[in-house]
Amino acid sequence: MDKDEILTSIAVLLLLFTALINWNLYSWFILVGIVVILFAWYFRKNEDKNLERVT
């Protein structure tokens, strides 16, 4: 699987599970944390591939 497909499937799963959550402040913190971790993973993988092309 490509990293874009993995990110898309995780986003779909997050949307399905967020419909079931009774939202409070801590739920928002957890959601933002998950999104930040996913963005970091996605862009870290891109930088690794760019470094391999340069060397």
N, C-alpha and C positions, 0 to 999 in steps of 0.2 A: 504493500500500500504506500502511496505517496503521502508526504506530510500534509499536503492540502486536503486529501481525503480523510486522513486521521483527524485533522482539526475540524472539518465539516461534520464528521460523525460525532465528535465530542460536543460540538455546539448544538447539534440536534438533541442529543441526550440531555444536555443541560437545560434546554428549553422545555423538554418533557418533564423533567424533575422539578423545575422551578414552578410549574403549574400546581404542584402538590404542596408547596411550602407555605406555611403561615408566616408571612414576612414580618420580621422585626429588625432591629439594628444589627444584631449579630448575623442574621441571615444575609444582609447586604454586605457585611464585611467578608463573609465566607465567599460570596459570589464574586466580589471584586478581587479577592485573593486568588481564586481559581482562574479568573480572566488574566490577571497579571502573570501568573505562572505559565499559562498557555502561550501568551505573547512572548515571554522570555524564551520558552522552549522553541517556538516557531522561528524567532529571529536568530537564536543561537545556532540552529541548524543551518540557516542561510549563510551565516558568517563562516561556519566551518567549511562549507562547500566553496565559498569565495576564496578562502585561504588556500584550499587545495588547488584551485585553478592558477593562483599566482605562483605557487612554488613549483 
